[in-house]
């Protein structure tokens, strides 16, 4: 009963936080003078881009933890973060294309930031596809861990692309104070939502693993 109450309170707080972020993006942030309401895409684009990077770093960290301890609990975190990170990275490309169409008049440019983000999405996809083809859980965890650690080398390239290379993507765009506040609210809300979803997915993977062990023992 206490556990259910805690879950209900946590989910209610999360719903309020997400609703507040949506309202802030729609009502609190002023309309940008050049792009108009299309600029509001940034309040989704930046949070999911951030979480795409975080998801891969969690994968790499969980992979290293598994390699050092050989505990499949870390691989559950790996898989949960990988699935959600892949989704966020895909949403980054989709929302970025929408923004690019309004700002640059084209759906896609091989800009350094866009290119490195696409590479990260491709690495995400490759890691998840390779893992899906391996039945043995420990071998799957080892292979995934090695690939994630190597793939994490692309993360600093994504972050620093606008500073190291010339491109169309803005490095630190000028924003009004209320816009910046709204963006921070959205980043915080999406991050909490990501963490909640990752934990729920991790719990599901753990239950699936226990069920498999029970069937094997019986």
C-alpha positions as CSV (number, residue, x, y, z in Angstrom):
1,X,0.0,0.0,0.0
2,X,2.8,2.4,0.9
3,X,4.7,1.5,-2.2
4,X,1.6,2.2,-4.4
5,X,1.1,5.5,-2.7
6,X,4.7,6.6,-3.3
7,X,4.3,5.5,-7.0
8,X,1.1,7.5,-7.3
9,X,2.7,10.6,-5.7
10,X,5.8,10.4,-7.9
11,X,3.7,10.0,-11.1
12,X,1.4,12.8,-10.1
13,X,4.4,15.1,-9.5
14,X,5.9,14.1,-12.8
15,X,2.6,14.8,-14.6
16,X,2.5,18.3,-13.0
17,X,6.1,19.0,-14.0
18,X,5.5,17.9,-17.6
19,X,2.3,19.9,-17.8
20,X,4.1,23.0,-16.4
21,X,6.8,22.6,-19.0
22,X,4.3,22.4,-21.8
23,X,2.4,25.4,-20.5
24,X,5.6,27.4,-20.2
25,X,6.6,26.5,-23.7
26,X,3.2,27.6,-25.1
27,X,2.3,30.5,-22.9
28,X,5.3,31.8,-20.8
29,X,7.9,32.1,-23.5
30,X,7.5,35.1,-25.8
31,X,7.1,34.6,-29.5
32,X,10.4,35.0,-31.4
33,X,10.3,37.9,-33.8
34,X,11.9,36.2,-36.8
35,X,10.7,32.6,-36.8
36,X,7.4,33.2,-34.9
37,X,5.8,30.2,-33.2
38,X,8.0,27.8,-35.1
39,X,10.8,28.8,-32.7
40,X,9.0,26.9,-29.9
41,X,10.3,23.7,-31.4
42,X,13.5,24.5,-29.5
43,X,11.8,23.7,-26.2
44,X,11.5,20.1,-27.3
45,X,14.6,19.9,-29.5
46,X,17.1,20.9,-26.9
47,X,15.8,18.6,-24.1
48,X,15.7,15.5,-26.3
49,X,19.2,16.4,-27.8
50,X,20.5,16.6,-24.2
51,X,18.9,13.3,-23.3
52,X,20.2,11.6,-26.4
53,X,23.7,12.4,-25.2
54,X,22.9,11.5,-21.6
55,X,21.5,8.1,-22.7
56,X,24.6,7.2,-24.5
57,X,26.8,8.2,-21.6
58,X,24.6,6.1,-19.3
59,X,25.0,3.2,-21.7
60,X,28.8,3.5,-21.7
61,X,28.9,3.9,-17.9
62,X,26.6,0.9,-17.3
63,X,28.7,-1.1,-19.8
64,X,31.9,-0.4,-17.9
65,X,30.2,-1.2,-14.6
66,X,29.1,-4.6,-16.1
67,X,32.6,-5.4,-17.4
68,X,34.1,-4.7,-14.0
69,X,31.4,-6.6,-11.9
70,X,29.7,-9.0,-14.4
71,X,26.4,-8.2,-12.9
72,X,23.5,-8.2,-15.3
73,X,21.7,-5.6,-13.3
74,X,23.9,-3.0,-15.0
75,X,23.0,-4.4,-18.4
76,X,19.3,-3.7,-17.6
77,X,20.3,-0.1,-17.1
78,X,22.2,-0.3,-20.3
79,X,19.3,-1.5,-22.3
80,X,16.8,0.9,-20.7
81,X,19.0,3.9,-21.3
82,X,19.9,2.7,-24.9
83,X,16.2,2.4,-25.9
84,X,15.2,5.8,-24.6
85,X,18.4,7.4,-25.8
86,X,17.9,6.1,-29.3
87,X,14.3,7.5,-29.2
88,X,15.6,10.9,-28.0
89,X,18.3,11.0,-30.6
90,X,15.8,10.2,-33.3
91,X,13.5,13.0,-32.0
92,X,16.5,15.3,-32.1
93,X,17.0,14.7,-35.8
94,X,13.3,15.0,-36.5
95,X,12.8,18.3,-34.5
96,X,16.1,19.6,-35.8
97,X,14.8,19.0,-39.4
98,X,11.6,20.9,-38.6
99,X,13.6,23.8,-37.2
100,X,16.0,23.8,-40.1
101,X,13.2,24.0,-42.6
102,X,11.9,27.1,-40.9
103,X,15.3,28.7,-40.2
104,X,17.3,27.7,-43.3
105,X,14.6,26.8,-45.8
106,X,15.8,23.2,-46.1
107,X,15.0,20.0,-44.2
108,X,18.6,18.8,-43.9
109,X,22.2,20.2,-44.2
110,X,25.3,18.2,-43.6
111,X,26.2,20.6,-40.9
112,X,28.9,19.4,-38.4
113,X,26.4,19.2,-35.5
114,X,23.7,17.5,-37.6
115,X,26.2,15.1,-39.1
116,X,27.7,14.0,-35.7
117,X,24.2,13.7,-34.2
118,X,23.2,11.5,-37.1
119,X,26.3,9.4,-36.5
120,X,25.3,9.0,-32.9
121,X,21.9,7.8,-33.8
122,X,23.4,5.3,-36.2
123,X,25.7,4.0,-33.5
124,X,22.7,3.8,-31.1
125,X,20.9,1.7,-33.8
126,X,23.9,-0.5,-34.5
127,X,24.4,-1.3,-30.8
128,X,20.8,-2.2,-30.2
129,X,20.6,-4.3,-33.4
130,X,23.7,-6.2,-32.5
131,X,22.5,-6.9,-29.0
132,X,19.1,-8.0,-30.4
133,X,20.9,-10.8,-32.4
134,X,22.7,-12.3,-29.3
135,X,20.8,-14.7,-27.1
136,X,23.3,-15.2,-24.3
137,X,22.7,-12.4,-21.8
138,X,26.3,-12.1,-20.6
139,X,27.8,-12.2,-24.1
140,X,25.2,-9.6,-25.2
141,X,26.2,-7.4,-22.2
142,X,29.9,-7.7,-23.1
143,X,29.5,-6.9,-26.7
144,X,27.1,-4.0,-26.0
145,X,29.5,-2.6,-23.4
146,X,32.5,-2.6,-25.7
147,X,30.5,-1.0,-28.6
148,X,29.0,1.7,-26.3
149,X,32.4,2.7,-24.9
150,X,33.8,3.0,-28.4
151,X,30.7,4.8,-29.6
152,X,30.8,7.3,-26.7
153,X,33.8,8.9,-28.5
154,X,31.2,10.6,-30.7
155,X,29.5,12.4,-27.8
156,X,32.2,15.1,-27.4
157,X,32.2,15.6,-31.1
158,X,28.4,16.3,-31.0
159,X,28.9,18.7,-28.1
160,X,31.8,20.6,-29.5
161,X,31.0,20.4,-33.2
162,X,29.8,24.0,-33.4
163,X,33.0,25.3,-31.7
164,X,35.5,23.1,-33.6
165,X,34.0,23.3,-37.1
166,X,32.2,26.0,-39.1
167,X,28.5,25.3,-39.7
168,X,25.0,26.6,-39.8
169,X,23.9,25.3,-36.4
170,X,24.1,28.1,-33.8
171,X,26.5,27.5,-30.9
172,X,24.8,29.6,-28.2
173,X,21.8,31.4,-29.7
174,X,20.7,34.7,-28.2
175,X,17.6,34.2,-26.1
176,X,15.3,36.5,-24.1
177,X,15.4,35.8,-20.3
178,X,11.9,34.2,-20.3
179,X,12.9,32.0,-23.2
180,X,15.9,30.8,-21.4
181,X,13.9,30.2,-18.2
182,X,11.3,28.2,-20.2
183,X,14.1,26.2,-21.8
184,X,15.6,25.3,-18.4
185,X,12.2,24.2,-17.2
186,X,11.7,22.0,-20.2
187,X,15.1,20.5,-19.9
188,X,14.5,19.7,-16.2
189,X,11.1,18.2,-16.9
190,X,12.2,16.1,-19.7
191,X,15.2,14.8,-17.7
192,X,13.0,13.7,-14.8
193,X,10.6,12.1,-17.3
194,X,13.6,10.3,-18.9
195,X,14.9,9.0,-15.6
196,X,11.4,7.8,-14.6
197,X,10.9,5.9,-17.9
198,X,14.4,4.4,-17.7
199,X,13.8,3.1,-14.2
200,X,10.4,1.6,-15.2
201,X,12.0,0.0,-18.2
202,X,14.8,-1.3,-16.1
203,X,12.3,-2.8,-13.6
204,X,10.5,-4.5,-16.5
205,X,13.8,-6.0,-17.9
206,X,14.7,-7.3,-14.4
207,X,11.3,-9.0,-14.1
208,X,11.7,-10.5,-17.5
209,X,15.2,-11.8,-16.5
210,X,13.8,-13.4,-13.3
211,X,11.0,-15.0,-15.2
212,X,13.5,-16.6,-17.6
213,X,15.6,-17.9,-14.7
214,X,12.4,-19.4,-13.1
215,X,11.5,-21.2,-16.3
216,X,15.0,-22.5,-16.7
217,X,15.1,-23.8,-13.1
218,X,11.7,-25.5,-13.4
